[in-house]
Amino acid sequence: MQNTFNPKEYIHMPNCDRCNKPTTVSIMSVFNTETICGACKDDERQAPGYAAARDAERNAVRSGNYNFAGVGLSATDHVFLAERRKARATA
Ligand SMILES: [Zn+2]
């Protein structure tokens, strides 16, 4: 029975590190080591520093660094993401 709702699975569903909502997908942020949900990933793609963060991660992987922790969220990106979360919460 694959489609039976399993409360235990629900409880163990991870929460998004960024918006704290339970999520069925867990995507690694390109900015840091946070595991985030699909909505936060969409927000992240719009963030001003996204391209630079993504390139930095790519270059790290290319040079053999698979544990690259990311460039971190700049103040601008942090504010941007906070605004997006706020907009989502009230939507
Ligand atoms: Zn999220």
PDB file of the backbone (N, CA, C, O) and the ligand in Angstrom, with CONECT records:
HET     ZN  A 101       1
ATOM      1  N   MET A   1       0.862  -1.203   0.000  1.00  0.00           N
ATOM      2  CA  MET A   1       0.000   0.000   0.000  1.00  0.00           C
ATOM      3  C   MET A   1       0.888   1.240   0.000  1.00  0.00           C
ATOM      4  O   MET A   1       1.375   1.670   1.046  1.00  0.00           O
ATOM      5  N   GLN A   2       1.086   1.792  -1.157  1.00  0.00           N
ATOM      6  CA  GLN A   2       2.043   2.874  -1.250  1.00  0.00           C
ATOM      7  C   GLN A   2       1.458   4.242  -0.924  1.00  0.00           C
ATOM      8  O   GLN A   2       2.177   5.151  -0.506  1.00  0.00           O
ATOM      9  N   ASN A   3       0.152   4.382  -1.118  1.00  0.00           N
ATOM     10  CA  ASN A   3      -0.418   5.719  -0.970  1.00  0.00           C
ATOM     11  C   ASN A   3      -1.049   5.952   0.405  1.00  0.00           C
ATOM     12  O   ASN A   3      -1.718   6.962   0.623  1.00  0.00           O
ATOM     13  N   THR A   4      -0.834   5.022   1.320  1.00  0.00           N
ATOM     14  CA  THR A   4      -1.386   5.189   2.651  1.00  0.00           C
ATOM     15  C   THR A   4      -0.642   6.294   3.396  1.00  0.00           C
ATOM     16  O   THR A   4       0.588   6.332   3.405  1.00  0.00           O
ATOM     17  N   PHE A   5      -1.390   7.174   4.008  1.00  0.00           N
ATOM     18  CA  PHE A   5      -0.779   8.265   4.766  1.00  0.00           C
ATOM     19  C   PHE A   5      -0.083   7.695   5.995  1.00  0.00           C
ATOM     20  O   PHE A   5      -0.692   6.976   6.788  1.00  0.00           O
ATOM     21  N   ASN A   6       1.141   8.007   6.140  1.00  0.00           N
ATOM     22  CA  ASN A   6       1.905   7.500   7.272  1.00  0.00           C
ATOM     23  C   ASN A   6       2.306   8.661   8.185  1.00  0.00           C
ATOM     24  O   ASN A   6       3.185   9.454   7.845  1.00  0.00           O
ATOM     25  N   PRO A   7       1.646   8.751   9.358  1.00  0.00           N
ATOM     26  CA  PRO A   7       1.923   9.900  10.242  1.00  0.00           C
ATOM     27  C   PRO A   7       3.394   9.971  10.664  1.00  0.00           C
ATOM     28  O   PRO A   7       3.934  11.061  10.855  1.00  0.00           O
ATOM     29  N   LYS A   8       4.025   8.832  10.805  1.00  0.00           N
ATOM     30  CA  LYS A   8       5.439   8.833  11.201  1.00  0.00           C
ATOM     31  C   LYS A   8       6.291   9.509  10.137  1.00  0.00           C
ATOM     32  O   LYS A   8       7.194  10.290  10.439  1.00  0.00           O
ATOM     33  N   GLU A   9       5.982   9.188   8.882  1.00  0.00           N
ATOM     34  CA  GLU A   9       6.726   9.812   7.798  1.00  0.00           C
ATOM     35  C   GLU A   9       6.510  11.318   7.800  1.00  0.00           C
ATOM     36  O   GLU A   9       7.428  12.097   7.545  1.00  0.00           O
ATOM     37  N   TYR A  10       5.281  11.704   8.091  1.00  0.00           N
ATOM     38  CA  TYR A  10       4.949  13.131   8.114  1.00  0.00           C
ATOM     39  C   TYR A  10       5.775  13.844   9.178  1.00  0.00           C
ATOM     40  O   TYR A  10       6.325  14.919   8.938  1.00  0.00           O
ATOM     41  N   ILE A  11       5.854  13.239  10.341  1.00  0.00           N
ATOM     42  CA  ILE A  11       6.600  13.840  11.439  1.00  0.00           C
ATOM     43  C   ILE A  11       8.077  13.973  11.085  1.00  0.00           C
ATOM     44  O   ILE A  11       8.736  14.945  11.454  1.00  0.00           O
ATOM     45  N   HIS A  12       8.580  12.977  10.363  1.00  0.00           N
ATOM     46  CA  HIS A  12      10.004  12.995  10.043  1.00  0.00           C
ATOM     47  C   HIS A  12      10.332  13.794   8.787  1.00  0.00           C
ATOM     48  O   HIS A  12      11.484  13.880   8.362  1.00  0.00           O
ATOM     49  N   MET A  13       9.296  14.370   8.216  1.00  0.00           N
ATOM     50  CA  MET A  13       9.543  15.192   7.050  1.00  0.00           C
ATOM     51  C   MET A  13      10.416  16.369   7.479  1.00  0.00           C
ATOM     52  O   MET A  13      10.126  17.026   8.478  1.00  0.00           O
ATOM     53  N   PRO A  14      11.464  16.632   6.741  1.00  0.00           N
ATOM     54  CA  PRO A  14      12.357  17.709   7.168  1.00  0.00           C
ATOM     55  C   PRO A  14      11.703  19.066   6.995  1.00  0.00           C
ATOM     56  O   PRO A  14      10.851  19.249   6.126  1.00  0.00           O
ATOM     57  N   ASN A  15      12.099  20.001   7.814  1.00  0.00           N
ATOM     58  CA  ASN A  15      11.640  21.361   7.633  1.00  0.00           C
ATOM     59  C   ASN A  15      12.670  22.134   6.825  1.00  0.00           C
ATOM     60  O   ASN A  15      13.874  21.889   6.905  1.00  0.00           O
ATOM     61  N   CYS A  16      12.161  23.062   6.055  1.00  0.00           N
ATOM     62  CA  CYS A  16      13.051  23.919   5.284  1.00  0.00           C
ATOM     63  C   CYS A  16      13.902  24.742   6.266  1.00  0.00           C
ATOM     64  O   CYS A  16      13.377  25.316   7.220  1.00  0.00           O
ATOM     65  N   ASP A  17      15.205  24.790   6.024  1.00  0.00           N
ATOM     66  CA  ASP A  17      16.090  25.545   6.914  1.00  0.00           C
ATOM     67  C   ASP A  17      15.821  27.041   6.856  1.00  0.00           C
ATOM     68  O   ASP A  17      16.204  27.788   7.756  1.00  0.00           O
ATOM     69  N   ARG A  18      15.163  27.465   5.797  1.00  0.00           N
ATOM     70  CA  ARG A  18      15.015  28.904   5.589  1.00  0.00           C
ATOM     71  C   ARG A  18      13.644  29.415   6.002  1.00  0.00           C
ATOM     72  O   ARG A  18      13.556  30.412   6.718  1.00  0.00           O
ATOM     73  N   CYS A  19      12.561  28.753   5.565  1.00  0.00           N
ATOM     74  CA  CYS A  19      11.229  29.245   5.934  1.00  0.00           C
ATOM     75  C   CYS A  19      10.599  28.366   7.002  1.00  0.00           C
ATOM     76  O   CYS A  19       9.523  28.670   7.518  1.00  0.00           O
ATOM     77  N   ASN A  20      11.287  27.261   7.331  1.00  0.00           N
ATOM     78  CA  ASN A  20      10.873  26.397   8.429  1.00  0.00           C
ATOM     79  C   ASN A  20       9.592  25.609   8.176  1.00  0.00           C
ATOM     80  O   ASN A  20       9.036  25.019   9.102  1.00  0.00           O
ATOM     81  N   LYS A  21       9.123  25.593   6.939  1.00  0.00           N
ATOM     82  CA  LYS A  21       7.938  24.811   6.620  1.00  0.00           C
ATOM     83  C   LYS A  21       8.355  23.376   6.299  1.00  0.00           C
ATOM     84  O   LYS A  21       9.435  23.146   5.756  1.00  0.00           O
ATOM     85  N   PRO A  22       7.490  22.408   6.639  1.00  0.00           N
ATOM     86  CA  PRO A  22       7.808  21.024   6.273  1.00  0.00           C
ATOM     87  C   PRO A  22       7.899  20.907   4.761  1.00  0.00           C
ATOM     88  O   PRO A  22       7.105  21.512   4.041  1.00  0.00           O
ATOM     89  N   THR A  23       8.838  20.152   4.287  1.00  0.00           N
ATOM     90  CA  THR A  23       9.014  20.056   2.850  1.00  0.00           C
ATOM     91  C   THR A  23       9.268  18.622   2.430  1.00  0.00           C
ATOM     92  O   THR A  23       9.906  17.854   3.150  1.00  0.00           O
ATOM     93  N   THR A  24       8.757  18.267   1.252  1.00  0.00           N
ATOM     94  CA  THR A  24       8.989  16.923   0.736  1.00  0.00           C
ATOM     95  C   THR A  24      10.237  16.902  -0.132  1.00  0.00           C
ATOM     96  O   THR A  24      10.801  15.841  -0.400  1.00  0.00           O
ATOM     97  N   VAL A  25      10.660  18.077  -0.567  1.00  0.00           N
ATOM     98  CA  VAL A  25      11.898  18.142  -1.331  1.00  0.00           C
ATOM     99  C   VAL A  25      12.951  18.827  -0.477  1.00  0.00           C
ATOM    100  O   VAL A  25      12.633  19.709   0.321  1.00  0.00           O
ATOM    101  N   SER A  26      14.175  18.433  -0.638  1.00  0.00           N
ATOM    102  CA  SER A  26      15.231  19.158   0.063  1.00  0.00           C
ATOM    103  C   SER A  26      16.325  19.476  -0.937  1.00  0.00           C
ATOM    104  O   SER A  26      16.981  18.589  -1.484  1.00  0.00           O
ATOM    105  N   ILE A  27      16.496  20.751  -1.154  1.00  0.00           N
ATOM    106  CA  ILE A  27      17.438  21.240  -2.143  1.00  0.00           C
ATOM    107  C   ILE A  27      18.526  22.014  -1.413  1.00  0.00           C
ATOM    108  O   ILE A  27      18.242  22.809  -0.518  1.00  0.00           O
ATOM    109  N   MET A  28      19.751  21.778  -1.797  1.00  0.00           N
ATOM    110  CA  MET A  28      20.844  22.508  -1.166  1.00  0.00           C
ATOM    111  C   MET A  28      20.914  23.928  -1.726  1.00  0.00           C
ATOM    112  O   MET A  28      20.867  24.138  -2.938  1.00  0.00           O
ATOM    113  N   SER A  29      21.025  24.872  -0.838  1.00  0.00           N
ATOM    114  CA  SER A  29      21.199  26.256  -1.256  1.00  0.00           C
ATOM    115  C   SER A  29      22.552  26.431  -1.944  1.00  0.00           C
ATOM    116  O   SER A  29      23.508  25.737  -1.597  1.00  0.00           O
ATOM    117  N   VAL A  30      22.651  27.338  -2.907  1.00  0.00           N
ATOM    118  CA  VAL A  30      23.963  27.606  -3.498  1.00  0.00           C
ATOM    119  C   VAL A  30      24.742  28.600  -2.642  1.00  0.00           C
ATOM    120  O   VAL A  30      25.954  28.748  -2.802  1.00  0.00           O
ATOM    121  N   PHE A  31      24.047  29.276  -1.739  1.00  0.00           N
ATOM    122  CA  PHE A  31      24.696  30.294  -0.918  1.00  0.00           C
ATOM    123  C   PHE A  31      25.415  29.701   0.285  1.00  0.00           C
ATOM    124  O   PHE A  31      26.498  30.142   0.671  1.00  0.00           O
ATOM    125  N   ASN A  32      24.777  28.683   0.868  1.00  0.00           N
ATOM    126  CA  ASN A  32      25.350  28.100   2.077  1.00  0.00           C
ATOM    127  C   ASN A  32      24.904  26.640   2.175  1.00  0.00           C
ATOM    128  O   ASN A  32      24.428  26.071   1.192  1.00  0.00           O
ATOM    129  N   THR A  33      25.054  26.045   3.329  1.00  0.00           N
ATOM    130  CA  THR A  33      24.773  24.615   3.457  1.00  0.00           C
ATOM    131  C   THR A  33      23.333  24.335   3.892  1.00  0.00           C
ATOM    132  O   THR A  33      23.007  23.208   4.264  1.00  0.00           O
ATOM    133  N   GLU A  34      22.488  25.332   3.848  1.00  0.00           N
ATOM    134  CA  GLU A  34      21.094  25.129   4.226  1.00  0.00           C
ATOM    135  C   GLU A  34      20.377  24.229   3.228  1.00  0.00           C
ATOM    136  O   GLU A  34      20.637  24.276   2.025  1.00  0.00           O
ATOM    137  N   THR A  35      19.467  23.408   3.753  1.00  0.00           N
ATOM    138  CA  THR A  35      18.620  22.578   2.900  1.00  0.00           C
ATOM    139  C   THR A  35      17.263  23.254   2.839  1.00  0.00           C
ATOM    140  O   THR A  35      16.614  23.464   3.864  1.00  0.00           O
ATOM    141  N   ILE A  36      16.842  23.589   1.634  1.00  0.00           N
ATOM    142  CA  ILE A  36      15.674  24.448   1.497  1.00  0.00           C
ATOM    143  C   ILE A  36      14.596  23.800   0.633  1.00  0.00           C
ATOM    144  O   ILE A  36      14.850  22.824  -0.072  1.00  0.00           O
ATOM    145  N   CYS A  37      13.389  24.360   0.699  1.00  0.00           N
ATOM    146  CA  CYS A  37      12.250  23.818  -0.043  1.00  0.00           C
ATOM    147  C   CYS A  37      12.189  24.424  -1.448  1.00  0.00           C
ATOM    148  O   CYS A  37      12.962  25.325  -1.776  1.00  0.00           O
ATOM    149  N   GLY A  38      11.287  23.935  -2.256  1.00  0.00           N
ATOM    150  CA  GLY A  38      11.165  24.386  -3.633  1.00  0.00           C
ATOM    151  C   GLY A  38      10.861  25.879  -3.743  1.00  0.00           C
ATOM    152  O   GLY A  38      11.404  26.565  -4.608  1.00  0.00           O
ATOM    153  N   ALA A  39       9.992  26.379  -2.865  1.00  0.00           N
ATOM    154  CA  ALA A  39       9.617  27.798  -2.914  1.00  0.00           C
ATOM    155  C   ALA A  39      10.815  28.680  -2.577  1.00  0.00           C
ATOM    156  O   ALA A  39      11.027  29.717  -3.207  1.00  0.00           O
ATOM    157  N   CYS A  40      11.598  28.263  -1.579  1.00  0.00           N
ATOM    158  CA  CYS A  40      12.779  29.038  -1.200  1.00  0.00           C
ATOM    159  C   CYS A  40      13.826  28.983  -2.299  1.00  0.00           C
ATOM    160  O   CYS A  40      14.555  29.950  -2.523  1.00  0.00           O
ATOM    161  N   LYS A  41      13.898  27.843  -2.985  1.00  0.00           N
ATOM    162  CA  LYS A  41      14.845  27.725  -4.100  1.00  0.00           C
ATOM    163  C   LYS A  41      14.449  28.677  -5.221  1.00  0.00           C
ATOM    164  O   LYS A  41      15.302  29.317  -5.835  1.00  0.00           O
ATOM    165  N   ASP A  42      13.137  28.766  -5.483  1.00  0.00           N
ATOM    166  CA  ASP A  42      12.663  29.707  -6.499  1.00  0.00           C
ATOM    167  C   ASP A  42      13.051  31.133  -6.131  1.00  0.00           C
ATOM    168  O   ASP A  42      13.508  31.907  -6.971  1.00  0.00           O
ATOM    169  N   ASP A  43      12.857  31.466  -4.839  1.00  0.00           N
ATOM    170  CA  ASP A  43      13.243  32.799  -4.363  1.00  0.00           C
ATOM    171  C   ASP A  43      14.735  33.024  -4.560  1.00  0.00           C
ATOM    172  O   ASP A  43      15.178  34.080  -5.012  1.00  0.00           O
ATOM    173  N   GLU A  44      15.485  32.003  -4.207  1.00  0.00           N
ATOM    174  CA  GLU A  44      16.941  32.107  -4.263  1.00  0.00           C
ATOM    175  C   GLU A  44      17.419  32.418  -5.684  1.00  0.00           C
ATOM    176  O   GLU A  44      18.345  33.201  -5.892  1.00  0.00           O
ATOM    177  N   ARG A  45      16.760  31.783  -6.647  1.00  0.00           N
ATOM    178  CA  ARG A  45      17.144  32.004  -8.051  1.00  0.00           C
ATOM    179  C   ARG A  45      16.974  33.464  -8.457  1.00  0.00           C
ATOM    180  O   ARG A  45      17.641  33.933  -9.379  1.00  0.00           O
ATOM    181  N   GLN A  46      16.083  34.186  -7.774  1.00  0.00           N
ATOM    182  CA  GLN A  46      15.850  35.597  -8.095  1.00  0.00           C
ATOM    183  C   GLN A  46      16.785  36.525  -7.317  1.00  0.00           C
ATOM    184  O   GLN A  46      16.864  37.719  -7.605  1.00  0.00           O
ATOM    185  N   ALA A  47      17.479  35.978  -6.350  1.00  0.00           N
ATOM    186  CA  ALA A  47      18.302  36.814  -5.472  1.00  0.00           C
ATOM    187  C   ALA A  47      19.439  37.476  -6.254  1.00  0.00           C
ATOM    188  O   ALA A  47      19.989  36.886  -7.183  1.00  0.00           O
ATOM    189  N   PRO A  48      19.783  38.706  -5.867  1.00  0.00           N
ATOM    190  CA  PRO A  48      20.805  39.470  -6.600  1.00  0.00           C
ATOM    191  C   PRO A  48      22.151  38.739  -6.694  1.00  0.00           C
ATOM    192  O   PRO A  48      22.852  38.851  -7.699  1.00  0.00           O
ATOM    193  N   GLY A  49      22.502  38.002  -5.660  1.00  0.00           N
ATOM    194  CA  GLY A  49      23.821  37.367  -5.661  1.00  0.00           C
ATOM    195  C   GLY A  49      23.821  35.939  -6.172  1.00  0.00           C
ATOM    196  O   GLY A  49      24.831  35.243  -6.078  1.00  0.00           O
ATOM    197  N   TYR A  50      22.679  35.494  -6.721  1.00  0.00           N
ATOM    198  CA  TYR A  50      22.544  34.079  -7.097  1.00  0.00           C
ATOM    199  C   TYR A  50      23.585  33.623  -8.119  1.00  0.00           C
ATOM    200  O   TYR A  50      24.246  32.603  -7.925  1.00  0.00           O
ATOM    201  N   ALA A  51      23.726  34.375  -9.199  1.00  0.00           N
ATOM    202  CA  ALA A  51      24.631  33.965 -10.280  1.00  0.00           C
ATOM    203  C   ALA A  51      26.065  33.819  -9.761  1.00  0.00           C
ATOM    204  O   ALA A  51      26.764  32.858 -10.084  1.00  0.00           O
ATOM    205  N   ALA A  52      26.482  34.785  -8.956  1.00  0.00           N
ATOM    206  CA  ALA A  52      27.843  34.745  -8.424  1.00  0.00           C
ATOM    207  C   ALA A  52      28.026  33.554  -7.486  1.00  0.00           C
ATOM    208  O   ALA A  52      29.057  32.882  -7.517  1.00  0.00           O
ATOM    209  N   ALA A  53      27.011  33.297  -6.651  1.00  0.00           N
ATOM    210  CA  ALA A  53      27.082  32.179  -5.707  1.00  0.00           C
ATOM    211  C   ALA A  53      27.123  30.848  -6.457  1.00  0.00           C
ATOM    212  O   ALA A  53      27.858  29.932  -6.088  1.00  0.00           O
ATOM    213  N   ARG A  54      26.322  30.761  -7.514  1.00  0.00           N
ATOM    214  CA  ARG A  54      26.255  29.536  -8.302  1.00  0.00           C
ATOM    215  C   ARG A  54      27.579  29.292  -9.042  1.00  0.00           C
ATOM    216  O   ARG A  54      28.069  28.164  -9.107  1.00  0.00           O
ATOM    217  N   ASP A  55      28.137  30.359  -9.591  1.00  0.00           N
ATOM    218  CA  ASP A  55      29.414  30.234 -10.290  1.00  0.00           C
ATOM    219  C   ASP A  55      30.522  29.815  -9.326  1.00  0.00           C
ATOM    220  O   ASP A  55      31.363  28.980  -9.658  1.00  0.00           O
ATOM    221  N   ALA A  56      30.512  30.398  -8.143  1.00  0.00           N
ATOM    222  CA  ALA A  56      31.535  30.065  -7.149  1.00  0.00           C
ATOM    223  C   ALA A  56      31.442  28.590  -6.780  1.00  0.00           C
ATOM    224  O   ALA A  56      32.459  27.917  -6.616  1.00  0.00           O
ATOM    225  N   GLU A  57      30.204  28.091  -6.651  1.00  0.00           N
ATOM    226  CA  GLU A  57      30.018  26.685  -6.301  1.00  0.00           C
ATOM    227  C   GLU A  57      30.497  25.784  -7.441  1.00  0.00           C
ATOM    228  O   GLU A  57      31.165  24.774  -7.221  1.00  0.00           O
ATOM    229  N   ARG A  58      30.136  26.183  -8.665  1.00  0.00           N
ATOM    230  CA  ARG A  58      30.560  25.411  -9.840  1.00  0.00           C
ATOM    231  C   ARG A  58      32.073  25.326  -9.930  1.00  0.00           C
ATOM    232  O   ARG A  58      32.636  24.258 -10.173  1.00  0.00           O
ATOM    233  N   ASN A  59      32.723  26.462  -9.731  1.00  0.00           N
ATOM    234  CA  ASN A  59      34.182  26.491  -9.812  1.00  0.00           C
ATOM    235  C   ASN A  59      34.809  25.623  -8.731  1.00  0.00           C
ATOM    236  O   ASN A  59      35.818  24.956  -8.959  1.00  0.00           O
ATOM    237  N   ALA A  60      34.192  25.641  -7.548  1.00  0.00           N
ATOM    238  CA  ALA A  60      34.712  24.830  -6.448  1.00  0.00           C
ATOM    239  C   ALA A  60      34.626  23.349  -6.798  1.00  0.00           C
ATOM    240  O   ALA A  60      35.582  22.596  -6.609  1.00  0.00           O
ATOM    241  N   VAL A  61      33.460  22.944  -7.312  1.00  0.00           N
ATOM    242  CA  VAL A  61      33.262  21.540  -7.680  1.00  0.00           C
ATOM    243  C   VAL A  61      34.223  21.144  -8.802  1.00  0.00           C
ATOM    244  O   VAL A  61      34.793  20.053  -8.799  1.00  0.00           O
ATOM    245  N   ARG A  62      34.385  22.062  -9.761  1.00  0.00           N
ATOM    246  CA  ARG A  62      35.264  21.796 -10.891  1.00  0.00           C
ATOM    247  C   ARG A  62      36.700  21.591 -10.432  1.00  0.00           C
ATOM    248  O   ARG A  62      37.445  20.808 -11.021  1.00  0.00           O
ATOM    249  N   SER A  63      37.081  22.298  -9.378  1.00  0.00           N
ATOM    250  CA  SER A  63      38.448  22.147  -8.891  1.00  0.00           C
ATOM    251  C   SER A  63      38.552  21.057  -7.829  1.00  0.00           C
ATOM    252  O   SER A  63      39.571  20.930  -7.150  1.00  0.00           O
ATOM    253  N   GLY A  64      37.474  20.269  -7.696  1.00  0.00           N
ATOM    254  CA  GLY A  64      37.542  19.091  -6.839  1.00  0.00           C
ATOM    255  C   GLY A  64      37.049  19.302  -5.421  1.00  0.00           C
ATOM    256  O   GLY A  64      37.112  18.387  -4.600  1.00  0.00           O
ATOM    257  N   ASN A  65      36.558  20.496  -5.125  1.00  0.00           N
ATOM    258  CA  ASN A  65      36.060  20.763  -3.779  1.00  0.00           C
ATOM    259  C   ASN A  65      34.561  20.477  -3.705  1.00  0.00           C
ATOM    260  O   ASN A  65      33.737  21.339  -4.012  1.00  0.00           O
ATOM    261  N   TYR A  66      34.219  19.253  -3.294  1.00  0.00           N
ATOM    262  CA  TYR A  66      32.804  18.870  -3.249  1.00  0.00           C
ATOM    263  C   TYR A  66      32.150  19.250  -1.925  1.00  0.00           C
ATOM    264  O   TYR A  66      30.952  19.041  -1.732  1.00  0.00           O
ATOM    265  N   ASN A  67      32.933  19.800  -1.034  1.00  0.00           N
ATOM    266  CA  ASN A  67      32.373  20.206   0.254  1.00  0.00           C
ATOM    267  C   ASN A  67      32.325  21.717   0.402  1.00  0.00           C
ATOM    268  O   ASN A  67      32.292  22.246   1.513  1.00  0.00           O
ATOM    269  N   PHE A  68      32.321  22.395  -0.720  1.00  0.00           N
ATOM    270  CA  PHE A  68      32.263  23.853  -0.715  1.00  0.00           C
ATOM    271  C   PHE A  68      31.030  24.325   0.060  1.00  0.00           C
ATOM    272  O   PHE A  68      29.906  23.930  -0.251  1.00  0.00           O
ATOM    273  N   ALA A  69      31.244  25.159   1.057  1.00  0.00           N
ATOM    274  CA  ALA A  69      30.144  25.562   1.927  1.00  0.00           C
ATOM    275  C   ALA A  69      29.339  26.722   1.355  1.00  0.00           C
ATOM    276  O   ALA A  69      28.332  27.125   1.936  1.00  0.00           O
ATOM    277  N   GLY A  70      29.773  27.257   0.228  1.00  0.00           N
ATOM    278  CA  GLY A  70      29.041  28.371  -0.359  1.00  0.00           C
ATOM    279  C   GLY A  70      29.646  29.701   0.026  1.00  0.00           C
ATOM    280  O   GLY A  70      30.441  29.789   0.962  1.00  0.00           O
ATOM    281  N   VAL A  71      29.267  30.736  -0.702  1.00  0.00           N
ATOM    282  CA  VAL A  71      29.839  32.058  -0.455  1.00  0.00           C
ATOM    283  C   VAL A  71      29.126  32.769   0.689  1.00  0.00           C
ATOM    284  O   VAL A  71      29.594  33.799   1.174  1.00  0.00           O
ATOM    285  N   GLY A  72      27.995  32.220   1.119  1.00  0.00           N
ATOM    286  CA  GLY A  72      27.227  32.854   2.178  1.00  0.00           C
ATOM    287  C   GLY A  72      26.244  33.859   1.599  1.00  0.00           C
ATOM    288  O   GLY A  72      26.375  34.287   0.452  1.00  0.00           O
ATOM    289  N   LEU A  73      25.264  34.228   2.403  1.00  0.00           N
ATOM    290  CA  LEU A  73      24.269  35.201   1.959  1.00  0.00           C
ATOM    291  C   LEU A  73      24.761  36.601   2.301  1.00  0.00           C
ATOM    292  O   LEU A  73      25.070  36.893   3.456  1.00  0.00           O
ATOM    293  N   SER A  74      24.830  37.449   1.309  1.00  0.00           N
ATOM    294  CA  SER A  74      25.183  38.837   1.584  1.00  0.00           C
ATOM    295  C   SER A  74      23.979  39.506   2.254  1.00  0.00           C
ATOM    296  O   SER A  74      22.873  38.967   2.252  1.00  0.00           O
ATOM    297  N   ALA A  75      24.214  40.676   2.820  1.00  0.00           N
ATOM    298  CA  ALA A  75      23.121  41.406   3.466  1.00  0.00           C
ATOM    299  C   ALA A  75      21.997  41.673   2.467  1.00  0.00           C
ATOM    300  O   ALA A  75      20.817  41.586   2.806  1.00  0.00           O
ATOM    301  N   THR A  76      22.378  41.998   1.238  1.00  0.00           N
ATOM    302  CA  THR A  76      21.392  42.286   0.192  1.00  0.00           C
ATOM    303  C   THR A  76      20.544  41.055  -0.110  1.00  0.00           C
ATOM    304  O   THR A  76      19.319  41.134  -0.201  1.00  0.00           O
ATOM    305  N   ASP A  77      21.219  39.915  -0.264  1.00  0.00           N
ATOM    306  CA  ASP A  77      20.492  38.680  -0.551  1.00  0.00           C
ATOM    307  C   ASP A  77      19.607  38.279   0.623  1.00  0.00           C
ATOM    308  O   ASP A  77      18.480  37.815   0.451  1.00  0.00           O
ATOM    309  N   HIS A  78      20.153  38.473   1.818  1.00  0.00           N
ATOM    310  CA  HIS A  78      19.401  38.114   3.025  1.00  0.00           C
ATOM    311  C   HIS A  78      18.105  38.914   3.110  1.00  0.00           C
ATOM    312  O   HIS A  78      17.043  38.358   3.391  1.00  0.00           O
ATOM    313  N   VAL A  79      18.197  40.203   2.869  1.00  0.00           N
ATOM    314  CA  VAL A  79      17.022  41.082   2.902  1.00  0.00           C
ATOM    315  C   VAL A  79      16.046  40.683   1.799  1.00  0.00           C
ATOM    316  O   VAL A  79      14.837  40.607   2.020  1.00  0.00           O
ATOM    317  N   PHE A  80      16.587  40.432   0.610  1.00  0.00           N
ATOM    318  CA  PHE A  80      15.756  40.037  -0.515  1.00  0.00           C
ATOM    319  C   PHE A  80      14.945  38.785  -0.184  1.00  0.00           C
ATOM    320  O   PHE A  80      13.737  38.744  -0.419  1.00  0.00           O
ATOM    321  N   LEU A  81      15.603  37.775   0.358  1.00  0.00           N
ATOM    322  CA  LEU A  81      14.927  36.509   0.668  1.00  0.00           C
ATOM    323  C   LEU A  81      13.906  36.687   1.783  1.00  0.00           C
ATOM    324  O   LEU A  81      12.838  36.076   1.755  1.00  0.00           O
ATOM    325  N   ALA A  82      14.231  37.520   2.761  1.00  0.00           N
ATOM    326  CA  ALA A  82      13.300  37.778   3.855  1.00  0.00           C
ATOM    327  C   ALA A  82      12.034  38.439   3.323  1.00  0.00           C
ATOM    328  O   ALA A  82      10.924  38.119   3.749  1.00  0.00           O
ATOM    329  N   GLU A  83      12.220  39.373   2.381  1.00  0.00           N
ATOM    330  CA  GLU A  83      11.074  40.049   1.760  1.00  0.00           C
ATOM    331  C   GLU A  83      10.206  39.057   0.991  1.00  0.00           C
ATOM    332  O   GLU A  83       8.978  39.110   1.051  1.00  0.00           O
ATOM    333  N   ARG A  84      10.864  38.155   0.269  1.00  0.00           N
ATOM    334  CA  ARG A  84      10.132  37.161  -0.520  1.00  0.00           C
ATOM    335  C   ARG A  84       9.340  36.223   0.394  1.00  0.00           C
ATOM    336  O   ARG A  84       8.201  35.869   0.092  1.00  0.00           O
ATOM    337  N   ARG A  85       9.949  35.828   1.505  1.00  0.00           N
ATOM    338  CA  ARG A  85       9.250  34.938   2.452  1.00  0.00           C
ATOM    339  C   ARG A  85       8.041  35.644   3.034  1.00  0.00           C
ATOM    340  O   ARG A  85       6.976  35.050   3.204  1.00  0.00           O
ATOM    341  N   LYS A  86       8.221  36.923   3.338  1.00  0.00           N
ATOM    342  CA  LYS A  86       7.134  37.716   3.908  1.00  0.00           C
ATOM    343  C   LYS A  86       5.992  37.808   2.898  1.00  0.00           C
ATOM    344  O   LYS A  86       4.822  37.656   3.250  1.00  0.00           O
ATOM    345  N   ALA A  87       6.348  38.058   1.642  1.00  0.00           N
ATOM    346  CA  ALA A  87       5.338  38.180   0.589  1.00  0.00           C
ATOM    347  C   ALA A  87       4.592  36.860   0.417  1.00  0.00           C
ATOM    348  O   ALA A  87       3.386  36.843   0.175  1.00  0.00           O
ATOM    349  N   ARG A  88       5.325  35.755   0.546  1.00  0.00           N
ATOM    350  CA  ARG A  88       4.710  34.441   0.393  1.00  0.00           C
ATOM    351  C   ARG A  88       3.767  34.138   1.554  1.00  0.00           C
ATOM    352  O   ARG A  88       2.701  33.554   1.361  1.00  0.00           O
ATOM    353  N   ALA A  89       4.165  34.536   2.749  1.00  0.00           N
ATOM    354  CA  ALA A  89       3.379  34.246   3.941  1.00  0.00           C
ATOM    355  C   ALA A  89       2.042  34.979   3.912  1.00  0.00           C
ATOM    356  O   ALA A  89       1.056  34.492   4.467  1.00  0.00           O
ATOM    357  N   THR A  90       2.003  36.138   3.275  1.00  0.00           N
ATOM    358  CA  THR A  90       0.778  36.910   3.248  1.00  0.00           C
ATOM    359  C   THR A  90      -0.012  36.716   1.962  1.00  0.00           C
ATOM    360  O   THR A  90      -1.101  37.266   1.803  1.00  0.00           O
ATOM    361  N   ALA A  91       0.547  35.927   1.042  1.00  0.00           N
ATOM    362  CA  ALA A  91      -0.120  35.730  -0.262  1.00  0.00           C
ATOM    363  C   ALA A  91      -1.377  34.873  -0.102  1.00  0.00           C
ATOM    364  O   ALA A  91      -2.068  34.601  -1.084  1.00  0.00           O
TER     365      ALA A  91
HETATM  366 ZN    ZN A 101      11.469  27.143   2.434  1.00  0.00          ZN2+
END
